[in-house]
C-alpha cells in the first residue's frame, strides 16, 4: 500500500488535487482531516493507494 498526502487551505483546490490522484491510480481509501491553524482551516487528505 502507498499513501499520498495532499494538503491545502482551499477546499476547491483540495477537490481538484484529489481527483487528479484518483484518476491516475486505484484507491483503497481516503481520510480527511481539517485543522484550524493561525485563523485558517488546513485540509489534509491521506489517499491510500494500491501498489
Beta strands, then each sheet from edge to edge (+ up, - down):
strand 1: 2-8
strand 2: 27-37
strand 3: 40-49
sheet 1: 1+ 3- 2+
end
